[in-house]
Amino acid sequence: MGVISYAFIVAAGYLLGGIPTAFLIGRLWGVDIRRVGSGNVGATNALRTLGWKAGITVMALDVAKGYLAAGLLPLLPVWEGERVYLGMAAGVAAILGHVFTPYLRFRGGKGVAAAAGVLAALAPLPTAIAAGAFALVAFGTGIVSLASLTAAVALPVAAFLLDRTAAYAVHPAVRAVTVGLVPFIFYTHRQNIRRLIAGKENRFRRPWERRSGRG
């Protein structure tokens, strides 16, 4: 019965994570997100091509997908198994669903926002630290991909450092997930990394640059 529970929760997490929020929000704006900007079905492309309101909305919804999968699905009374492992199973499935969405021929986003939601449910304090690193780099440089890569590395570092304090210790299996996400996020950002090395990566215009006319 436990195997069936895990199979169902993985399927549910995958289908939830696969909801293409950037595509749906783009449609509300009258745009096919796959045909503008980088063509990526994620928050960064929505931010760059549709504006702040659409980009923040997509990011919030993508985070919510991950959080619902890892934090709330395991609370349903139909599952058998330890909640942390159920949450991990549903969460990892949601990240994969976001990147390889079944609703758009397996072409989705890069998994950062969905992963943030998953880890917010499983390891909230390390995720908050990683989010802080993301914000500092994003608003400091205007390069979202660099901020995402920084946050991906900061997350397991924070999880391991906090493990020294029992009150903030992260489950060992969750720490393993944070480590495993690093190469995965780097893989989904492989084209961005090439542009970063070449000095050609896109920047977004920060609010103060819009007001002052710079950037």
Order of alpha helices (4+ residues) and beta strands (2+ residues): alpha-alpha-alpha-alpha-alpha-alpha-alpha-alpha-alpha-alpha-alpha
